Amino acid sequence: MSSFFQVLSRTSTPLGFVRPLSSSTTAKTTKGPHNSSITSYCSDLVRRHDYEMFLCTLLIPDPILRTKVMTVRAFNTEVAIIRDQVSQKEIGLSRLVFWREAVNQLYLSKKADSSYKNVPRQPTVLGMSKVIFEHDVSKKWLVNLLDGRERLMSDVPFTDLSDLEAYCDQTVTSILFITFEILGVKNVDVDHASSHLGKAIGLGTFARSIPYNAQNRRVLVPRDMLIKHGLSQEDFIRNKQSEKIKELVYEIASHAHIHYDKAKSMSKLIDKKALPLFLAGVPTDIYLKRLQRVQFDPYHPSLTTKYRLLPWHLYFRKIKGSYF
């Protein structure tokens, strides 16, 4: 218990953007993928931008698996934050090209058995080289993730809920699949549960992101849901017609809850060594319950700040072996 909360005490910096690596830092992280500074870089990146998954990853029992999952989370974070770091679509797409080329080079290097020598000298890429070279990680999951992130560069709303769920599969389920491949767990039950959990996490995250996106004049709510509830994009930007917005968010949250319950119902079929990785769904479960308490108002002040009790919830669920 003490080690977990000692780490938290050292990582309590508010979420924010990662400063570019200085030339001196880059020099320290280009010696090879085993350098501890790469591990620190990946961990710090996830802590700053994906705090909930940072906490969940800290609680993975095996330290080697924990480091590799944190690296995969860092890769996801690298591509996820691009949209908020650029003002023009073209710039964002060009940054995604770097990551696509990096992924291609990683798999070409693995095929040629040339270790990490020919991959870009970027910390997360170097960290991913170790993951890919040591495990049978499917390239398609990384490609799916990049495709999903590219889809949002245009700020085009989703067509319908199925379209939104497909995006959740690309950006969340793909990461779950990679973590289970690293663990060496491949079976239908885990895949099925992961698919439902990925959709639940993705839908919950989408509901939570509505106020932030609206503040930046981005409304990605599915078009058919806007029509169904008689809402416009401007209603979300100005937080007008709050009751109708609550009804729409309730619909999204209900689907997230259904997927979470389906994943939970399969817990007895899942390999015990894989269960700790399903802790990733707990923050979504907690958020959905908090959202329900405020009548599904995503703009409620209690939902726009970091939930300080989350570390305790996660830790005690781990101790109890209750990963859902």
N, C-alpha and C positions, 0 to 999 in steps of 0.2 A: 504493500500500500504506500509506504513512504517514498519509494523510488518514483512511482507514478506521479505523485503530487509534488515531489521535488522538481521533476521535469517541468510540470505546469508552472511552478513558481518562477522558473527561469525563462518561460515562454509566454509571458502574459502581455507582451506588447500588442497594442491594438492592431486589428487587421489593416493592411495598407498595401500599396504597391511595392514590389521589390525593386530596390535600387539596382541600376546596371552594374555588372561586375567591373571593378577597376582592373587595369592592366596587371597590377600586382596580384590581385585575387585570381585572375585568369591563369596567370603563370603557375600558381600553386595548384590549380585543379586540372592541369593538362598532363600530369605525369602518368596517369593511368586510371582506369575505372575503380581501382581498389583504394584510392586515396580517401582518407577520412573526411577531407574537406568537401568532397562530392556528397557524401552522406549528410553532412551538416547543411550544405546548400539545399539539398532536396527537402530535408526535414523543415528547414526554416521557411522555404517557399510554401509548402503545404500549410504550415502553421499560420502564416500570414493571410493566406487566401482561402483556405478550406479547413478552418479550425476544427469543425466537427469530425471530418475524416482524419485529421491529424490525431485527435483524441482516440478515435476508434483504432487507428493503426498502432498507437502506443501500447494498446492493450493486447496486441497479438503476442502470445506467449513466447514463440520461438524468435530470438533476436535476429537470426539470419533472414527468416521469412519476413519479419517486421521491416527490416531495412529494404528488402526488395519491393515489398508492397508500397512502402513510402516513396520509393523511386518511381513506381508506376503512377502513384498519385501525383507526384511532381510533374510527370509528363502531361497528365491530364490538366493540371493547373497551368502549365506553360501555355497550352493552346486555348484554355478556357478564358484566360485573362486578356487575350489579344484584343477581343472586341472592345473592351473598355479602355484599352491603351491607345487606340487609333481613332481618328476622326473621319477617315475616309476608307471606304470598302477596299479600294485597291491596295492600300498599305497593309491592311489586315490580311488580305489574300496573299500578298507577297511574303508575309511572315509565315503563313501556313505552308507556303511552298518550301521554305527552309526545313520545316518539320517533316514534310512528306519526303523530301530528298534525304533527310537524316535517317528516316525509317528505311527507305530503300537501301541506303548505304549499309545500314546495320545488318540487314538480311543478306546483302551481297557479300559482306565481309564474313558473315557466318558460313555462307555457302562455300566461300573460298578459303575458309579456315585461317583468316588473316587477323584474328583477334580484333582489337579496337584501334589499330594503327591508322586505318584509313577513314575513320569516322570524324565528324566535326568535333573540334575541341571545345565542346560546351558541356558544362557539368551534368545536366540531366541526360544528355545524349550519351555521355560516357557511363553514367550510371545504368542507363537502359541497355548498354552493350553487355554488361555483366548479366543482366536479367535474360536477355535474348540468347546469349552464347551458352548459358548454363541450363536453360529450360526450353521446353518445346512450346514456345509462345506463338500462337497463330498470328500471322501478320494481318489477317483480315480484321481482327478486333481493333488494332491501331488505325487501320485505314478507315474503318467505320467511325471511329472517334473523330478523326480529322474531317471526314465528310460531314458529320453532324455539326461540328464547330464552324465549318465553312458555310453551312446552310444559314446560320444566324448572322453572317456578315452583312446581309442585305436588309436586315430588320423587317423581313416580310412575315406577316402573321401566319400562323399555322392554318391549314385548311379546316381541319376538324380534330376531334379528340384522338382519332386513330393516327393522324399525322403527328400529333404531339407525342403520342406514346411511341411511335416509331423513332422519333428523335431521342426519347428517353432510353430506348434500347441502344441507340448508337452511342450515346454519351455516358450512360451510367452502366447499363448491363454489360457493355463491352469491357469496362474496367473490372467488373466482378468476374467475368469469364477469365480474364488474364490472371487475376489473383488466384483463382482455383487451378489454372494451368501451372502456375508457379508451385503451388502446393502439390501438384500431381494428382489432383482429384478430377476425374472425368467420368460422369455418369448422367443418365437422363434425369434423375431426381434432383441433383444439384443444379443442372442446367435449367430445369423447369422452375425451381424455387428462385434461382438467380434472376430469371427473366421477370418474374412477378415482383421480386424485390427491387430490381432496377427500375421498373415502371413506377413503383410506389415512391421510391426516392426521387425520381425525376419529376413526377407530378407534384410532390410536396415541395420540391425546390422551385418549381415553376410558380406555384401559388405564392411562395414566399418572396419571389423576385418581382412580383407585380408592382409593388410601390417603388422599388429602386428603378426598374425599367421605365415606369411612368414618369418618374422625376427626370429621366433623361429623354423623355418624349419617345419612348419605344413601347409599343403595345403589341405583344405577340400572341395575345389571346386568340384561339381559333375563331375564324370568321363565322362559322355556323353557330357558335355559341353566342357571339355578339348579336347575331340576328335573332336567335331564339329568345334571348333575354332583353331584347330591345335596347341594346347599349351601343355606344360609339366609342372609338378610341379616345376621343376627347373627354369622355366621361371618366375614364381611368386616369388620364393626365391631370384632370382637375378634381378627381375624387368626388364626382357628382353621382346622383342616383345610387347612393350607397346601398340601399336595400336590394336593388337589382344586382349590384356587384357582389353582394354577399351570397345571393342565390346562385350566381355563376360560380363563385369560388367554392361554394358548398358542393356543387356538382363535380368539380375537379377533385376536391378533397375526398368525396365519397368514392370515386374511382381509385384514388390512391390507397384508401383504407381497404377496399376490396382486394387489391393486389397484395397489400401487406398481409392481410389475413390468409390469403391463399398460400403465400410463402411460409407463413407461420404454421399453417396446418400440415406442411410437409416436413417439419423439423425432425420428426422421429424417423424419417426415411433418409436423412442426410448423414453422411460419414461424420463421426464425432470430431475428427481432426479438422473438419471444414467448418464446423459450427461457429468458432470464434470470428470468422470472417463475416458472418451474418450480423455481427454487432453493428455493422455499417448502417443498418436500417433503423436502429433505435432512435437516433436524432429525428428522423422523419416521424416515427410513431409519437414521440413526445411533442413535436411541432403540431401534428394534426390534432392532438388532444388539447393543446393550448389554443389552437385556432378555433376549435369547437366552443371553448369556454368564452370566447369573445364574439360568438355568433357569426363566425366565419368572415370577420372583418380583417382583411390582410393589412390594412392601414393602421390597425390598433397599435398604440405606442408600445405596449408590452411585447409585441412581436418584432419590433424593429431594432431591438438591442440584443446583445449576446445573452444567452440563457446561462446564468452563472452556476446553476445547479447541475448542468449537463455532465461535467466530469464525475460527480458523485453518482448520478444515475447510471452512467456507463460502467463505472468501477464496480458498483454493487451488483449490477446485472451479470458482470463477468464472474464475480465471486459466487453468485448463486447458480451460475451456469445457465442463466436465462438470457439467451441471445436474441430473443424476439420480444 
